[in-house]
Structures are given as structure tokens and as C-alpha cells.
Amino acid sequence: MTNRLLDVKGLETHFNTPEGIVHAVNGVSFTLDEGETLGIVGESGCGKSVTMLSCLRLVPMPPGKIVAGQANYKDRDLLAISEDEIRKVRGAHIGMIFQDPMTSLNPVMTIGKQLTEPLILHLGLTEKQARNRSIELLGIVGIPRASDRLKDYPHQYSGGMRQRVMIAMALACMPDILIADEPTTALDVTIQAQIVELVIQLREELGMSIVWITHDLGVVASIANRVAVMYAGFIIEEAPVKKLYAGPSHPYTVGLLNSLPQIQVQEKKRLYSINGMPPTLYKIPHACPFAPRCPWVIERCWSENPLLFPIGDSHKVACWVDIKTGRER
């Protein structure tokens, strides 16, 4: 039986803006088990990153505010513990690879300083022990001449190498959970493949759980066990990865999968796109937020927002319509 590491319930996060309150995350709930990889997918602005930043209380406040929910890590609510306690969790127990390797590293500190700092702070290592561990970490993530590269600054590393440093920093204290926030977005395709392969290898060697945030469904297929699809701050479908790809049950998920380029198709045709634009979230939607863009929309969709409900083994969807039959559920 697997142990549950993270249990998020009813998470809501708002942002105050001059135009009004943006409801970025709206009652999100999910779980993460020991050794599991959860993919969180959706288009830009749907709330993927804010959800995980909220769990670690890294949302800037103000303008952000976590207004409701729980994020239980090993029976401790990360949203309720003190600031000192959450600092001890970040890095030591839950590591995070941030989205942009170009700006996530401190440009005026050497790589060695940035790697050794958490080791001294969280693990109580001496400077010599932390340096030796840093060299080992850089070697693990595939950076050659690691001992020489510790004294270099971030600008002396390529984009792919910087991302490897970010992974090394996230792994420094051997956390239980690794959150990877679109770690391949700013990299070219070859380096993307190397980073994905590296994370898969490290997961198998270290046995950690991973939350992989992305809008790239191709990457999710190769790395995740389970997928949560987000739209307008809601999780609108959740399923094991093979089940989701074989039988998507939400119109938005169908649109995302159809948008993937098909290299095996012989005839030339335009790439599929989802009509319309995501909603502005100045008000919590009382109707289905995808209704204006949905080809299966029915009358009920305009008046009531469906909650996630089970439609099969480990498969949940928030949709009033069975898209296989076109009938209302």
C-alpha cells in the first residue's frame, strides 16, 4: 500500500489587481502518493503554477492571498504552520525547479555558493562537506568538471546547464517531493529531451514523488502516472495517463489532445485549435467556464458549474455531457 505524501483540499487563491480580484485557483483538490508522478496540464494562465506555489506559500502576498483550503503534507497543513516551519519544509522536504532557468539563479552569486547554502542551512553540513556534496550533485545532473564549475557565475552556463543546476539545487536535500514548474519551456528541443530523461532517471534512482507542471501533453505522456487537467482555476479532469489519452472525457481535454501535432498523418491539414479565449476570472464562474468555447455545450452548462465526479475507475470529470454519446449525464 502506498503512503500519501500530499493531500490538497479546496485550495483557493486570489490576486488583488487594479481591475478587481482575480480568482486564480478555485477550490482545487488533489493527492500525491509516494513514488508517484502527477502531471498538471493546461494552457497558460489556468492556475497550474499558482496552485503549487500556494502549497509552498510562495505566492507574493500582497497582491496574492490564499483564502481557503488545506495542503496536508504528512499530516501537517502547510497553509497553517508558522513561517519558520514552512521554511524548513521548502527545499528540505519539498524541492522546486522554477520555470525560467535564466532568471531563477542569483546572477551575483557563484553556483557553488547557491548550492552549498541550503545544504548548510537544512542539513547542518560544514562548508567542506557542503562543497563536496555540491560537486557530487553537479555530477549527478551531468555537468562535467563539476569541481571547477562551482566558482562560475550563472551567466557562464548555457540555458540547459542552468536548468541542470536548478535540478541539482532542488535535489540537494533529497526531498520527498519534487515540483517541476515547466522546467523545459525555455530550452531547445534537444535539451528538453535530455532534461526529461534526467528527471525520469533521478526519480527511478531516488524514489521521489514528482509534480510536473506543463502545457506540453507530449512530455506528460512520457513521465506521468496520473494527470490533472486545469482550466480557469479548476481541475476539470483527472485520470491515469493511459486512460486519459485513450479516452478523454472533457471537451477541453479533447481539444488539448487534438492540438498535438501528428507526425504519422500522411495528408497535410491545419493544426487543430480551440476556438475562443480563456475567461477573465474577476468573478468565480457559476456556469461552466468552458461553455463559451465548447462544441458539446447544453442549456445546463450556462447555469451550473459541474464539480468533479467519478465516471470510472480513478477517472473523474467536471462535465454535464457524456461526449461519447452527446447525452446529458
NORSULVEN-V631348 format. One record per residue. N is the residue number from 1. PHI is phi as a letter, one per 40 degrees, with the letter a starting at -180 (* if undefined). OMEGA is omega in whole degrees, 0 to 359 (* if undefined). D_CENTER is the distance of its C-alpha to the mean C-alpha in Angstrom with 2 decimals. Layout:
n = <N	N>
phi = <PHI	PHI>
omega = <OMEGA	OMEGA>
d_center = <D_CENTER	D_CENTER>
//
This chain:
n = <1	2	3	4	5	6	7	8	9	10	11	12	13	14	15	16	17	18	19	20	21	22	23	24	25	26	27	28	29	30	31	32	33	34	35	36	37	38	39	40	41	42	43	44	45	46	47	48	49	50	51	52	53	54	55	56	57	58	59	60	61	62	63	64	65	66	67	68	69	70	71	72	73	74	75	76	77	78	79	80	81	82	83	84	85	86	87	88	89	90	91	92	93	94	95	96	97	98	99	100	101	102	103	104	105	106	107	108	109	110	111	112	113	114	115	116	117	118	119	120	121	122	123	124	125	126	127	128	129	130	131	132	133	134	135	136	137	138	139	140	141	142	143	144	145	146	147	148	149	150	151	152	153	154	155	156	157	158	159	160	161	162	163	164	165	166	167	168	169	170	171	172	173	174	175	176	177	178	179	180	181	182	183	184	185	186	187	188	189	190	191	192	193	194	195	196	197	198	199	200	201	202	203	204	205	206	207	208	209	210	211	212	213	214	215	216	217	218	219	220	221	222	223	224	225	226	227	228	229	230	231	232	233	234	235	236	237	238	239	240	241	242	243	244	245	246	247	248	249	250	251	252	253	254	255	256	257	258	259	260	261	262	263	264	265	266	267	268	269	270	271	272	273	274	275	276	277	278	279	280	281	282	283	284	285	286	287	288	289	290	291	292	293	294	295	296	297	298	299	300	301	302	303	304	305	306	307	308	309	310	311	312	313	314	315	316	317	318	319	320	321	322	323	324	325	326	327	328	329>
phi = <*	c	c	c	c	b	b	c	b	f	c	b	b	b	b	c	b	d	c	i	c	c	c	c	b	b	g	c	b	a	b	a	c	d	g	c	b	b	c	b	b	i	c	d	g	c	h	c	c	c	d	c	c	c	d	c	f	b	c	c	b	c	c	c	a	c	c	a	h	b	b	c	b	f	g	b	c	c	c	b	c	c	c	c	c	c	c	c	c	c	g	c	b	b	c	b	c	c	c	b	c	c	b	c	c	c	c	b	b	c	d	c	c	c	c	c	d	c	c	c	c	c	b	g	c	c	c	c	c	c	c	c	c	c	c	c	c	c	c	c	c	g	c	c	f	d	c	c	c	c	c	c	c	d	c	c	b	c	d	c	c	c	c	c	c	c	c	d	c	c	c	d	c	f	c	c	b	b	b	b	c	f	c	b	c	c	b	c	c	c	c	d	c	c	c	c	c	c	c	c	c	c	c	c	c	b	g	c	c	b	b	b	c	a	b	c	c	c	c	d	c	c	b	c	c	b	b	b	c	b	a	f	g	b	c	b	a	a	a	d	d	c	c	c	c	c	a	c	b	b	d	c	c	d	c	c	c	c	c	c	c	b	c	c	c	c	c	c	a	c	c	c	b	c	c	g	b	c	c	c	b	c	b	c	c	c	b	c	c	c	d	c	b	c	c	b	c	b	d	c	c	c	b	a	c	c	c	c	b	c	b	i	c	g	b	b	a	b	a	c	b	c	c	c	b	g	c	c	c>
omega = <182	178	178	180	184	180	182	184	171	184	177	179	180	173	175	178	177	181	182	181	176	179	190	179	191	175	183	176	175	178	175	181	179	178	183	171	179	174	174	187	179	182	181	178	183	176	183	184	182	178	183	175	177	180	180	181	177	175	180	183	350	8	183	176	174	190	181	172	177	173	187	176	183	176	173	180	183	181	184	182	184	179	178	181	181	177	180	178	181	179	183	183	177	179	181	171	185	194	189	181	182	185	184	178	179	186	183	176	178	177	180	179	182	178	185	184	179	179	178	183	187	185	178	180	172	180	180	179	180	178	179	179	179	178	179	181	179	175	180	183	169	177	182	179	188	183	178	186	180	184	179	177	183	183	179	178	173	180	179	179	178	178	176	176	178	177	178	179	180	181	191	184	180	183	175	185	174	176	181	184	181	188	182	187	187	187	177	191	181	180	176	181	179	181	178	179	179	181	177	180	181	177	181	182	187	176	182	174	184	167	184	181	183	167	183	182	177	178	181	181	184	189	191	169	184	184	170	180	182	174	176	177	178	164	185	173	179	183	168	191	181	180	180	181	181	184	177	187	175	181	179	177	177	179	179	182	178	181	178	176	181	185	182	181	184	184	179	174	182	177	182	174	178	181	174	183	175	182	168	191	176	174	175	183	176	171	176	183	181	186	182	183	193	177	181	188	176	186	183	182	183	185	187	179	183	172	176	173	185	175	180	182	178	181	179	179	176	182	180	187	169	188	177	182	184	182	176	180	*>
d_center = <24.92	21.36	20.52	17.86	15.81	13.66	14.91	13.61	16.42	17.22	14.89	16.28	15.80	18.37	19.35	23.04	24.13	27.71	27.36	26.24	23.41	20.09	18.46	14.79	13.46	16.16	16.57	13.21	13.82	12.20	13.00	12.06	15.16	16.57	15.89	13.41	10.35	8.15	6.57	5.14	7.48	9.96	12.05	11.85	12.52	11.44	9.60	5.82	5.84	9.03	8.13	6.55	9.25	11.65	11.31	12.40	14.78	13.89	14.43	17.81	20.52	22.43	21.47	18.53	19.34	17.74	20.49	19.88	18.12	17.55	14.92	17.10	16.54	19.65	21.62	20.96	19.46	17.32	18.15	21.85	22.58	24.25	22.88	24.45	22.82	19.22	20.02	21.09	17.87	15.65	16.08	18.54	16.61	12.92	12.11	9.57	9.66	9.75	9.63	13.42	15.52	18.60	18.30	16.25	19.31	22.49	25.03	28.07	27.16	27.64	24.89	26.95	27.02	23.27	22.80	25.71	25.03	22.35	24.48	27.52	25.89	24.00	26.12	29.43	30.23	33.10	32.65	34.11	31.89	28.75	29.97	30.63	27.21	25.64	27.78	26.67	22.93	23.56	25.54	22.83	20.43	23.39	24.86	28.66	31.26	28.79	31.58	32.72	29.34	28.67	31.08	29.50	27.55	24.22	26.25	28.03	24.94	23.67	20.16	19.28	21.00	19.22	15.82	17.55	18.76	15.34	14.45	17.90	17.38	14.21	16.36	19.54	20.02	18.76	16.09	15.51	11.70	9.67	6.20	5.75	4.82	6.81	9.32	11.92	12.32	15.44	17.05	19.71	19.45	21.31	19.22	15.97	17.58	18.67	15.33	13.85	17.16	17.07	13.82	15.31	18.56	17.38	15.66	19.04	21.08	19.45	18.26	15.08	12.21	8.77	5.25	4.28	2.40	6.13	9.41	11.29	12.43	14.68	12.23	10.64	14.33	15.07	12.45	11.22	13.64	12.32	10.44	9.73	10.74	10.57	13.57	15.24	13.26	13.95	12.61	15.39	15.17	14.04	15.71	16.05	15.06	18.78	19.83	17.41	18.61	22.17	22.45	19.98	21.44	20.03	21.54	18.33	16.80	20.20	20.05	16.73	18.20	21.53	20.15	19.43	22.46	24.86	26.68	29.09	30.50	34.05	34.87	33.39	31.68	29.45	25.68	24.63	23.04	22.20	24.94	24.58	21.99	19.20	20.93	21.37	20.33	23.33	24.24	22.46	23.31	25.93	26.02	23.34	21.24	21.26	25.04	26.24	24.49	25.08	27.90	28.34	28.73	31.48	33.29	31.32	28.03	29.65	30.54	27.98	24.19	23.43	21.36	19.45	22.24	22.78	24.41	24.58	23.58	19.90	19.44	18.94	19.26	20.06	22.95	26.70	27.70	27.89	27.23	29.15	32.28	31.76	32.98	31.71	30.13>
//
